[in-house]
Amino acid sequence: MINFVFEDSINFKNFIASTDVNRSGINTFAASPIAVIMLQRTQMASLFNMKNKPKPYIIATGVNHHPSDWIGLDKLSPFSFLNKKQLKDVQNNKAMILFDQSLEGYQTLWLWERIHTECANYSINPNCIIYVTGNLLAEEQYTEWANINNIINFINVIPYTHFEADVANISQRNNINCTFEKQITYKFKNDILSFNCLQKRLRNHRIWFYIRLFEEDLLKHGLVSMNPYSPVNIFMDGKSIESPKATAANKSLPLLLYGKNNNEHPDDFYITRIQDNVFLDSWVSVISEASFADCDNELFLSEKIFKPIACHHPFIIFGNKNSLHELRKMGYKTFNGFIDESYDTLPTFERLDAIIESIKKIIAIKDKTLWYNSMKDILVHNYNTLISNSQKINPAIIQLENAYTRYFKLHKNA
């Protein structure tokens, strides 16, 4: 049993001394998604406040957005926001700290050194730090860095795909009933566009992709959302797109789905909703993920990929290299034979080109009803896998429990 202690136990919050907000205008420190999951949906954790705190325990906090927002060189150390009792317990090996960035996959080269430096500054054993992240490559990346730098006391780096269970629960809680049969019945009666591609928050790789869709005259075949952007200095993996191209494509914006603006509400409003009409009105989802370029050094699967799975929809992932490979490791099937998936292993710009070609091939399919119907086994399997996986204890939770047990067994006399 893991003990979680919170300064604000009603809202599952620690680091309440911080008033920082990040670039999106939300609090830098928030509730930890993995801690909340463990407390609300498993029997593996107990909740305490500071007045009745047990020993040992974990001080858990979510950290929003990029590492530069919560531990950047221009920021106060996150350890400076611990209250005196928490800091003393951490220094005396009676408590661990959980930094939870599972809602994002951001990775940066300086993160590991910064954590170790701040641990040294505050006389904290790095072994007591648990870093949970949506970057599925992070554990391997940290181990490589630690070995190169002759690190003795490792922090605990845990990759975690939070959104898989989250989307499964949203679909069941909101009674999303976009079954395979409903898809077939609806598509038989209505005119259906070849693909959908939802792009809300502006990111450079999304702008590149939109410009390519515009240049290739593919937008007329899709349900595409896109907001206006500045047509200068649009870099991706060391290259900049030509300004005349960017300017020409920008003139068509915004593109709205069903005439509705997609930035009227905070991001959480859209993240926690499944627009099943988008999947009904298109044959395939082109998932515009949060990151794409190889230089991002991450592999992140957001809620965007699990929403079409919940709606029995085939997909192409405009995201990190080897995303399909990672999904298959999680038990999902992909669509090779129906969709050209050779893009998954290619470098940045070749992957972009290959995805455009995959979309063209789908547009050219004459009998899309037959094509879609032929994927029934895969679509049903993926939906069942989503529900099944969400009902299991995620491997990241087991890894967290093991780190907790190992650390306090080593320091049981503290």
N, C-alpha and C positions, 0 to 999 in steps of 0.2 A: 504493500500500500504506500502510495506516494502522498506526502503531505504538502499541500500548496498553501502558502500564507500570503495574504493580501492586506495592504494598508486600507484599501477600499474593497471589502469582501463582497459587497452587494454588486459592484460593477467589475469584479475580478481585476482590479488595477493595483499596480505598484508604481514606483517612481513618480508619485503624485506631486512631489516638489517641483517637477518640471512644468513649465508653462509653454514650452516650445511647440510651435506648429510648423509643419513642413510646407513645401512648395504648393501642395494642394489645399492648404488651409486647414488640415486636420491635425489632431494631436500627434506628436512624434511617438509618444508612448501610449499604448492602448492595452486592451485585454489580449492575452495570448490565445490564439485560436486552438492550439493543440491542448492547452491546459483546460480551456472551456469544454472541448470535446471530451476529455478524460473525466472531468467532473460531472458532466451532464449525461453522458451516454455510456459510460463504463463503470465498473465497480472497482477500479484500480486506483482511485484518488480520493482524498478527503480535503475539505476546505476549512481554513482557519483564518481568523484575523490576528492582528498583532497582539491583542490583549491576551489571547489564549493560545498563542503559538506553541507548537510542540517542537521537539528536536529529534531528528533532523527535519529539514524542510527545504522547499524550493521557493525562491522569489521569482515569479514568472511575469514577464511583460512582453506584449507585442511591440514590434518596432516597425513603424510605417515607412514604406517606400525604400529608397536607396540607402545603403550604409552611410553615405555622406550626410544624410538627414539626422542620423542618431549617434554616429560615432566618428564623424568627419573631423579632419584636423582643425577646422575652424569652430568646432563645437565643444562645449563643456563635456568632460568625460561623463558617460552615462553612470559611472560609479559615484559621481558627485551627488546624484539624486537619491541614493540610498539613505534611509534614515540611520541614525547612529546605532540603533540596536541591530538592524539588518547588517550593516557593514561589519560590526564586531563579530556577529555570528558567522559571516562569510569568512572573515580573516581567521577565525578560530576553527574552521572546518566543520561548522555546525549547520551551514546552509549552503545551497547552490543557487546560481543565478541562471535563469532561462531567458535568453533573448530569442524571440520568435518572429522570424521574418517569412513565415510560410505563405503569406499572401502575395509575395513577390519572389522573383528569381534573381534579382540583381546581384552581380558579383563584381568585385574590384580587386586588383592585385594587392592593394595596401591594407586590406581589411584584417588579414591574419596578424600582421606585424602590429597594427594599431591595438588590437585586442590584447596581445601579449604585453605591449608596452604599458597599457593602462593597468593591467593586472600587476605588473611590477611596481608602478607608481602608487598603487593602493595596497600593496602587500597582500595580494590575493593569489591563491594557487590557481593557475589556469585550469587544472583538472576539475574545478568546481563550476566552470562555465559550460553551459549547454547552448549551442547555437543551432536553432532549427530554421531551415530555409527551404523555399520552393525550388531552389537550384539543385537539380538532381545530380549534378556533377560535383557538388561542393565538398563532399567527404573525400573523394579521390583527390581533388585539387588541394585541399588542406594537408592531407597526408604527404603529398609530394613536396609542398612548401616546407612542412615541418621537418622532413628528412633532409632536405637541402640545407636548411638552417640549423640543423643539429638540435632541434627542440627536444627536451627531455619530458617536460610536463605538457601533455597535449590537452587542448580543449576538446569538448565533445561536439562534433559536427554531425547533424542529423538531417538528411534530405527528407522532405515530407510533401506528398501530393495532397494537400488539404482539400482541394475543390472536388475531388472525386465523391467523397461521402457527402459533401455539402450540397452538390447538385442532386444527388440521389434523394436526399432528404427534402430539398425544395420541391422536386417533382412529385413526391408522394404527399407532402404536406399541402401542396396547392392543387392536388388532384389533376396533374397534367396527364392527360390520357391520349397521347399522340401515338397510338399503337401502329403496328405495320398495316393492319387492316384499315384503320382510319386513313392512313396515308394513301393507300391504293384507291379506296373509295373516293376520297377527295380529289385526287389527281385525275381520276377517270372522268370526273364531272367538270373540271376547271382547266383553264389555260395556265400552264406552269412554266416559270422561267427556269433556265438551265442551272443557275447557281445563286447562292446568297453569299454576301461578304459584308459583315458588320464591322465598321471602323469608327469608333467614337473618339477616344483620346488620340490626339495627334502625336505620332511618332514618326521619325524619319523613314523607317522601313515601310511603314504604311503609306506614306506619301509616294515613295518610289513605286510601290505596287499599284496604287491608284493611277499614277501617271502611265504605267504600262498598260493597265486595263483601258485607259482612255485612248492611248495611241493605237492599240490593237483593235479598237472599236468593239470591245467586249461588254461594255457597260449596259448596252441595250438588252443583253441576254441575262442580266442579273438583277437581284435585289441588293443594291449596294448603298450603304450609308457612308457619308464622308463629310467632314467639316472643312471650311476654308482654311488655308495655311499661308504662311509667308513663302513666296516662291524663290527665296534666295538661301544659300548656304545649307542645302539639304544633303547632308553627308550620310553615307552608309559604308562601313567597312573600308574607309580610306578614300572613297570616291565621292565626288559631288555630281549631282544631276544637273544638266544644262538648264540655265534659267529660262530661256524661251519655252522649252518643253513644259517646265513647271508652271509658268505663267499661263500658257494656253490651257492646260488642264484645269487650273484653278478657277478659270472663268465659269466653269459649269457648276461650281459648288455654291451652296451645300446640296448634297444629295440626301433626301429625306425618305425614310421608310413610311409608307402609308400617310405621307404628309405631316408626320410628327417630328419635331425637333428632338434630337437624342441627347441634349445637354440641359434640359429643363430641370432635371433633378440631380442630386448628388450621385456619385458613382455607385454607392451601395444599392440604390434603387434599381439600377440596371443589372448589377451583378447578381442580385438575389431574385431575379425574375427570368422566366423562360418564355420567350415569344414563340409559342408553338406555331402561330400563323406563318412565321417566316419559313419554318421547315416544311409546312404544308404547301406553301406557294413556290417552292423551288425543289430541284432534283438532287442537288448536292450542296453541302456547306463548305465554303472556303474559309477556314478558321484563321483569322488574322490575329496571331498571338501577340503577346506583350513584347517579345523580342524575336529577332531573326538573324542578324549578322553573326558570323563566326567570331568576330572580335568581341562580342558580348560575353563570351566564355561561360555560357550557361545553357541549361536545358530545363525549361519551365513549362509545365502543363497547367493552364489556368482553367477557370470555370467554362471558358469558351469551347473547349474541346468536349467536355462532358455533357453539355446541353444538347447537341445533336444526337449523341448516343442515347440520351434519355428520350428522344423523340424519333428513334428508329430512322436515322438519317445518315447516309454515307458522307464522307468528308475528305477534304484535302487540307493538310496543315501547312499554312504559310507561317512557319515558326522555326524553332531551332533544329539544326541538323540532328538526325536520329530520333526525332520525336515519335515516329511510327514504331521504331524499334523499341523504344521505352514502353509504349502502350502494349505491344505484344508481350513484353516481359510481365506486365501487370495482368495478363490473361485475355486481353482483347484481340480480336481479329481485325485485320485491315483489308483493303479492297483490291489487292493486286490481282490482275486478270480482268477487273472491271474498270479500274482507274490506274493510269500509269503512275506508279509510286516510286519510280527510280529517282525522283527528286530528293528523297529523304536523306540520302548519304552524300549529296553533292555539296561543294563549297558555296558560299553566299550567292554570288551572281549567277552561277550555273544553276543553282537551286531555284532562283527566281525565274529564270528562263524556262526551266523544266515545268514549273508549276503553271506558267502561262500556257505552255503547250498542252498540259494535262487538261486544263479548262477548255481549250479549243477542241480537244478530242471528245469531250463530253458534249459540248454544244453540237458537234457533228453527228452524234448518235441519232438515228432516225426514230427508232422505237424505244423511247426512254421508259415506257411502262414495262416492257419486257426486260429491259436492262435493270430497272429498279427491282422488279419482282424476282429476278435471278439472284439478288443479294439477300433474300429473306433470311436465310439461315445465319448469315453474318450479322445482320441487323438485330435479330432476336437474341442471338448469342451475346452481342455487345450490351444490349439492354439488361439482360439477365446477369451479366458479369458486373455491370455497374451496381445493381441492387445487391448482389451477393457480396461484392467487395466492401460495400458500405456497411454491411452488417457484421463484418469481421473486425478484429482488432488490427489497426494499421501497423505494419512493421516498424514505422517510426516511433510509435508508442511503446512497442516492446524494446526498441533500442534506447529510448529515454528511460524506461524503467530499469534497464540493465545498467545504464550509466549511474543512476541514482543509487542502486543497490551496491554497485562496485565501489563507488566513492565513499559511502558511509560505512561500508564494511572495513575499508582500509583505515578510516578515521573513527572507528567506533568508540574509542576512548577519549575523543575530543571533548 
